Amino acid sequence: MTYKSIGKYIPFFGCMMTTKYPWFEAAVRKTAAKIGMELIDIDGFTCCPDPIYYQARDKMEWYTIAARNISLAEDLGYDLITTCSGCTATLSEVNLALKEDPGLKAKVNERLKKIGREFKGSINVRHAVTVIRDDFGFEQVTKTVTRPLEGLKVAVHYGCHLLKPSRVMRVDDPNHPTILENLLKAIGAEPIHHDKTMLCCGKACISDAIPEQMIMDILETIKSREADCMGLICPTCFDQFDIRQIILGRKHKKKLDVPIIYYFQLLGLAQGLNTKDVGLQMHKVKADQIFEKVLA
Amino acid sequence: MSSDKQAQTVKKHKLNFAFREKLGTFAEGFRHNYCYQCGACVADCPASNYSKEFNPRLIILKALLGFEDELIKPDSEIWNCTNCYTCSERCPQDVRPVDVIIALKNMCYSEGKAPELIGHISDTVLVTGVTTKITSLSERRRQELGLPPIKGYPVDEIKKIIEAD
């Protein structure tokens, strides 16, 4: 694989961040520029499509819609970078499946031909945190920090699709990863790796009861470890832990109060952005007190 | 599930090995044939740990034996898979149980036996191009944050390419 250059990337923000949590997109754009990532926006993307519902509908359709999105980035030749674990799951898996299986690629390309497009298999799909680690390094992150988040204890939540399936993702040890801990250390925060760090958010379950217990277990573990907040990298996990925390707290009559923060928001704060720049005031579980403490 | 209970379940049904051929027409719908029922997929499965009903080894066994009426329905246990892929990490046979479960889900959808939510969300993609709602509030928030406006999504192109030949 040859790269035109390291440093230029095509961002794929996906549905959730574009429409529901645009402050996450703003945080990525503002912080990535300081690290030295040049984001080249292109038109014409659709939903990745999502790895749960759309994949459950029809896998051939899922492959084809994803291949169309990837082919738009291939036109420019830069890697496609994702900022949502769901988009990462879909686009990474489809990219690899089509590269590995010429028969499947031919079938998909037969469909893409109808709109004059072709999947070539000439680029990579990578989550933004992987790009930061591999193309810039943790030291480069630290260099952009003007206000280290010293004393901030961040409970790490990996989410499933940065790491698994590891055959596809090839990011880190799927059982004992270190990437998020190192990214948190790079901005001066203290990562808290707890015994539910690797647990799923449960979003894909059709049942309400299963994710409800998972979420309660994770949040109560974080409380018991006296972390100031949860740090994560996926807007779908955020959905589960922020809004549902309020609902579940009421239902179980428990004061949970675990603010949920997207990594690029933390990075932004460490780079000197204010809480409004990264949209912290939009969260259901308020994070004000913590950041008054840290940013004072 | 104890081996007694499993034996009862097996007795209750007719074996239907033709189901393997049927499932094989869906993407990845052959991988369960590699399974030797070791159960490595179960211990770290979050849905198994939080529900007595969900068991990936048993889902694979039912697919092997052809218990179609238990698997292919809107309230089948397959819909509680978290899609976390931990089972795929643990499986020594490269069965990739999540992918077999997705093939089963595809079969459900094709027969109109998927939960309504699946059609509802995936249909939205074919109407708007995304899974979420685009409201004037989304647009206003983007503007406040200095983000570029949302451009139209090429829904017509998606509709064309999802048609099978």
Chai-1 contact restraints between the chains, C-beta under 6 A:
chainA,res_idxA,chainB,res_idxB,connection_type,confidence,min_distance_angstrom,max_distance_angstrom,comment,restraint_id
A,C15,B,V130,contact,1.0,0.0,6.0,A-B,restraint_1
A,C15,B,T131,contact,1.0,0.0,6.0,A-B,restraint_2
A,C15,B,T132,contact,1.0,0.0,6.0,A-B,restraint_3
A,T19,B,T132,contact,1.0,0.0,6.0,A-B,restraint_4
A,T19,B,I134,contact,1.0,0.0,6.0,A-B,restraint_5
A,T19,B,S138,contact,1.0,0.0,6.0,A-B,restraint_6
A,K20,B,T132,contact,1.0,0.0,6.0,A-B,restraint_7
A,P22,B,R141,contact,1.0,0.0,6.0,A-B,restraint_8
A,P22,B,R142,contact,1.0,0.0,6.0,A-B,restraint_9
A,P22,B,L145,contact,1.0,0.0,6.0,A-B,restraint_10
A,P22,B,L147,contact,1.0,0.0,6.0,A-B,restraint_11
A,W23,B,L145,contact,1.0,0.0,6.0,A-B,restraint_12
A,A26,B,L145,contact,1.0,0.0,6.0,A-B,restraint_13
A,A26,B,L147,contact,1.0,0.0,6.0,A-B,restraint_14
A,D43,B,K151,contact,1.0,0.0,6.0,A-B,restraint_15
A,G44,B,P154,contact,1.0,0.0,6.0,A-B,restraint_16
A,T46,B,G129,contact,1.0,0.0,6.0,A-B,restraint_17
A,T46,B,Y153,contact,1.0,0.0,6.0,A-B,restraint_18
A,T46,B,I158,contact,1.0,0.0,6.0,A-B,restraint_19
A,C47,B,V125,contact,1.0,0.0,6.0,A-B,restraint_20
A,C47,B,V130,contact,1.0,0.0,6.0,A-B,restraint_21
A,C47,B,T131,contact,1.0,0.0,6.0,A-B,restraint_22
A,P49,B,V125,contact,1.0,0.0,6.0,A-B,restraint_23
A,D50,B,T131,contact,1.0,0.0,6.0,A-B,restraint_24
A,I52,B,N83,contact,1.0,0.0,6.0,A-B,restraint_25
A,Y53,B,I118,contact,1.0,0.0,6.0,A-B,restraint_26
A,Y53,B,I121,contact,1.0,0.0,6.0,A-B,restraint_27
A,Y53,B,S122,contact,1.0,0.0,6.0,A-B,restraint_28
A,Y54,B,S122,contact,1.0,0.0,6.0,A-B,restraint_29
A,Q55,B,I102,contact,1.0,0.0,6.0,A-B,restraint_30
A,A56,B,K105,contact,1.0,0.0,6.0,A-B,restraint_31
A,A56,B,I118,contact,1.0,0.0,6.0,A-B,restraint_32
A,R57,B,Y109,contact,1.0,0.0,6.0,A-B,restraint_33
A,R57,B,I118,contact,1.0,0.0,6.0,A-B,restraint_34
A,R57,B,S122,contact,1.0,0.0,6.0,A-B,restraint_35
A,D58,B,N106,contact,1.0,0.0,6.0,A-B,restraint_36
A,K59,B,A27,contact,1.0,0.0,6.0,A-B,restraint_37
A,K59,B,N106,contact,1.0,0.0,6.0,A-B,restraint_38
A,E61,B,I162,contact,1.0,0.0,6.0,A-B,restraint_39
A,T64,B,I161,contact,1.0,0.0,6.0,A-B,restraint_40
A,I65,B,I158,contact,1.0,0.0,6.0,A-B,restraint_41
A,R111,B,I161,contact,1.0,0.0,6.0,A-B,restraint_42
A,L112,B,I161,contact,1.0,0.0,6.0,A-B,restraint_43
A,K114,B,K160,contact,1.0,0.0,6.0,A-B,restraint_44
A,K114,B,I161,contact,1.0,0.0,6.0,A-B,restraint_45
A,I115,B,E157,contact,1.0,0.0,6.0,A-B,restraint_46
A,I115,B,K160,contact,1.0,0.0,6.0,A-B,restraint_47
A,I115,B,I161,contact,1.0,0.0,6.0,A-B,restraint_48
A,C160,B,C84,contact,1.0,0.0,6.0,A-B,restraint_49
A,K164,B,Y85,contact,1.0,0.0,6.0,A-B,restraint_50
A,K164,B,E89,contact,1.0,0.0,6.0,A-B,restraint_51
A,P165,B,Y85,contact,1.0,0.0,6.0,A-B,restraint_52
A,P165,B,S88,contact,1.0,0.0,6.0,A-B,restraint_53
A,P174,B,E89,contact,1.0,0.0,6.0,A-B,restraint_54
A,C200,B,P46,contact,1.0,0.0,6.0,A-B,restraint_55
A,C200,B,T82,contact,1.0,0.0,6.0,A-B,restraint_56
A,C200,B,C84,contact,1.0,0.0,6.0,A-B,restraint_57
A,G202,B,T82,contact,1.0,0.0,6.0,A-B,restraint_58
A,A204,B,T82,contact,1.0,0.0,6.0,A-B,restraint_59
A,A204,B,N83,contact,1.0,0.0,6.0,A-B,restraint_60
A,C205,B,N80,contact,1.0,0.0,6.0,A-B,restraint_61
A,C205,B,T82,contact,1.0,0.0,6.0,A-B,restraint_62
A,I206,B,W79,contact,1.0,0.0,6.0,A-B,restraint_63
A,I206,B,N80,contact,1.0,0.0,6.0,A-B,restraint_64
A,I206,B,P115,contact,1.0,0.0,6.0,A-B,restraint_65
A,S207,B,N80,contact,1.0,0.0,6.0,A-B,restraint_66
A,I210,B,A47,contact,1.0,0.0,6.0,A-B,restraint_67
A,I210,B,Y50,contact,1.0,0.0,6.0,A-B,restraint_68
A,I210,B,S51,contact,1.0,0.0,6.0,A-B,restraint_69
A,I210,B,N80,contact,1.0,0.0,6.0,A-B,restraint_70
A,Q213,B,Y50,contact,1.0,0.0,6.0,A-B,restraint_71
A,M214,B,Y50,contact,1.0,0.0,6.0,A-B,restraint_72
